[in-house]
Amino acid sequence: MHLRTEHIEQAQKRDAHIKASAAIPQSNEAVAGPLKIPGITYHDINFNGSAFSRMLISKLTWMQFFWLIALMAIGRRLDAIKILAPSMEAMGLVGLAINSMDVCTKEVREVFEVYADEKSWPLMIHCTQGKDRTGLTVMLLLFLLGVDVDAVEKDYLRSGAELAGEQKAERIKEIATIGLSEQFAEVPSDMVSKVHEHMESKYGSIEGYLLEAGVTTEMMDCIKKILMVSR
């Protein structure tokens, strides 16, 4: 299951035969397609889609908004994204995760529809770094299964060591191209606790949050039946 939005840039890096041109439709499916492994079912979910974009845009001044539109119109996508970067920096990764919970309910429902389908398993979930969008959706799943918050946090923090090393410098360089700092390559130590605290205070429980997102009780029961072992 893909939770990423960067198919075009990543596909161009990994497959020299894929050329970005006006003759090739620049959709996630069209560009990522040649990289897919036959026999595997892919679920492409744009987790930072229209609702997330609207949330970021709502924080712009009118001048910034019109400048953003102008840059997108002339194809300067990276420069346009840089206009949104200050708001993202101010929120940080924890703030972005919490805001994603609140505004990306459609995408959360789509993720849980995949979770609730027994034919989806075994399932690999990933985004660009495997810690932000992936981290959020996996921790929501673990909360539903009743896993202790401390255990979820311990598991999440393992991502830090896995993402360290030579590739980290490359990730920081890529992040800088859209005006974001090194913090977006880190693994926040309070991510799980803050997401759980927000969920409990605003929605009452994981079930309350998921119902708000459109995940039915039947879907939750299916997920538990698939992933929990009766004792």
VENQUI-V750192 format. One record per pair of residues at least 12 apart in sequence whose C-alpha atoms are under 6 Angstrom apart, sorted by the first residue. I is the first residue (numbers start at 1). GAP is how many residues later the second one is. D is the distance in whole Angstrom. If there is no record, write none. Layout:
# VENQUI-V750192
{{I;GAP;D} {I;GAP;D}}
This chain:
# VENQUI-V750192
{{1;41;6} {1;42;5} {1;124;5} {2;42;5} {2;43;6} {2;124;5} {2;125;6} {3;42;5} {3;43;6} {3;44;5} {3;124;5} {4;123;4} {4;124;6} {5;41;6} {7;21;6} {7;25;6} {8;23;6} {47;60;6} {51;52;6} {51;53;6} {68;12;5} {78;100;6} {81;97;6} {82;96;5} {82;97;5} {85;94;6} {85;95;6} {94;97;5} {105;108;5} {109;104;6} {109;105;6} {109;106;5} {116;103;5} {116;106;5} {116;107;5} {153;39;5} {160;27;6}}
